[in-house]
Amino acid sequence: MIPKSMKKTAFLSLLIIAMLIVAIWLYVNNQNQSPVSKTAETDMTNKAITMINPQPDQTITSPITISGQAPGMWYFEGQFPVKLLDATGKTIITSTAIAQGEWMTDDPVPFTAELTFSQPETTTGTLVLQNDNPSGLPENQKEFTVSVRF
């Protein structure tokens, strides 16, 4: 027969081991779910954007139809902001990309935007796609950029 004190010691040892296992699991699980960095989040989001037109460093003229696919989470009420900047960062035009399908999904949704602009003074610029962020919180803001030529 096993003495009562030995049973109690064995039970406490198993309880401590179980608690350590749970604590380690929680720590590892929390590390995987916490936001690693804005860069990692941006990189993941950028990979989800597929640009059809324009391609990077493509020469564009006015008017141009911007097209591609963005995750449904980028849209609010079926749209998200688009802006065209010159090489100095000056805004040439702002517009809205419109979903071409059901946007209330996590899947990619096709979009289009029509930009009509005057010829800028610089020869290069940037097309900026921004997720629609109704919260206004900076941590919810995402951007995807494409360099262009004029």
C-alpha positions in Angstrom: 0.0 0.0 0.0 1.3 3.5 -0.9 1.5 6.0 2.0 -0.9 8.9 1.9 1.9 11.5 1.9 3.4 9.8 -1.2 0.1 10.0 -3.0 -0.2 13.6 -2.1 3.3 14.4 -3.4 2.7 12.5 -6.6 -0.6 14.4 -7.2 1.1 17.8 -6.5 3.9 16.9 -8.9 1.5 16.0 -11.7 -0.5 19.1 -11.0 2.6 21.3 -11.2 3.7 19.6 -14.4 0.3 20.1 -15.9 0.2 23.8 -15.0 3.7 24.2 -16.6 2.5 22.6 -19.8 -0.6 24.8 -19.9 1.5 27.9 -19.2 4.0 27.1 -21.9 1.2 26.4 -24.4 -0.5 29.7 -23.5 2.8 31.6 -23.9 3.5 30.0 -27.3 -0.1 30.5 -28.5 0.0 34.2 -27.4 3.2 34.7 -29.3 1.7 33.4 -32.5 -1.5 35.5 -32.2 -0.1 38.8 -31.1 0.7 41.4 -33.8 4.3 40.7 -34.7 4.9 44.0 -36.4 3.3 46.5 -38.7 5.7 45.4 -41.4 4.7 41.8 -41.3 1.0 42.8 -41.3 1.6 45.2 -44.3 3.6 42.6 -46.2 0.8 40.0 -45.7 -1.8 42.6 -46.8 0.3 43.7 -49.8 0.6 40.1 -51.0 -3.2 40.0 -51.0 -3.5 42.9 -53.4 -3.3 41.9 -57.1 -2.8 44.7 -59.5 -3.9 44.2 -63.1 -3.5 47.8 -64.3 -1.1 49.5 -64.0 1.9 47.3 -63.4 4.9 48.7 -61.5 6.8 51.4 -63.4 4.3 51.4 -66.2 3.8 54.6 -68.1 0.3 55.9 -67.6 -1.8 58.6 -69.3 -5.1 60.2 -68.5 -7.7 58.8 -68.3 -6.6 55.5 -66.8 -8.7 52.6 -65.5 -7.1 51.1 -62.3 -8.0 47.5 -61.8 -7.1 44.5 -59.6 -8.2 42.5 -56.7 -8.2 43.4 -53.0 -9.4 41.4 -50.0 -13.0 42.1 -49.0 -11.8 43.6 -45.7 -10.3 46.5 -47.6 -13.7 47.7 -48.7 -16.4 49.6 -46.8 -19.7 49.9 -48.5 -18.1 48.4 -51.5 -15.3 50.9 -52.0 -11.9 52.1 -50.8 -9.8 55.3 -51.5 -7.2 55.6 -54.3 -4.8 58.5 -54.8 -2.2 59.4 -57.4 0.9 61.3 -56.2 3.7 62.9 -58.1 7.4 62.2 -57.3 7.3 65.0 -54.6 4.4 63.4 -52.8 1.9 66.0 -54.0 -1.6 64.6 -54.6 -2.6 64.8 -58.2 -6.0 63.2 -57.8 -8.0 61.2 -55.3 -10.7 58.8 -56.4 -12.5 55.7 -55.2 -12.1 52.1 -56.2 -15.4 50.3 -56.6 -15.9 46.6 -55.8 -17.0 44.6 -58.9 -18.5 41.8 -56.8 -19.6 40.8 -53.3 -17.2 42.7 -51.0 -18.4 41.3 -47.7 -15.9 38.4 -47.8 -12.3 37.7 -46.8 -11.7 36.5 -50.4 -10.2 38.7 -53.1 -12.7 41.0 -54.8 -12.1 42.7 -58.2 -12.1 46.5 -58.2 -11.9 49.3 -60.7 -11.3 53.0 -60.4 -11.2 55.7 -63.2 -8.6 58.4 -62.8 -8.6 61.5 -65.0 -5.7 63.9 -64.3 -3.6 66.7 -65.7 0.0 65.9 -66.7 2.1 66.3 -63.6 5.4 68.2 -63.6 7.4 65.1 -62.5 8.0 62.1 -64.7 7.3 59.5 -62.0 4.8 59.1 -59.2 3.0 56.6 -57.0 -0.5 55.1 -57.1 -1.7 54.5 -53.5 -4.5 52.2 -52.6 -5.8 52.5 -49.1 -8.1 50.2 -47.2 -11.3 52.0 -46.3 -10.8 52.6 -42.5 -14.1 53.9 -41.1 -12.6 53.7 -37.5 -10.0 56.3 -38.4 -7.5 54.4 -36.1 -4.0 54.5 -37.5 -3.4 50.8 -36.5 -6.2 49.8 -38.9 -4.8 51.7 -41.9 -3.2 49.7 -44.7 -1.7 50.9 -47.9 -0.5 49.3 -51.2 1.6 51.4 -53.5 2.6 51.0 -57.2 5.3 53.2 -58.7 4.2 54.7 -62.1 5.7 56.9 -64.9 3.9 59.7 -66.6 
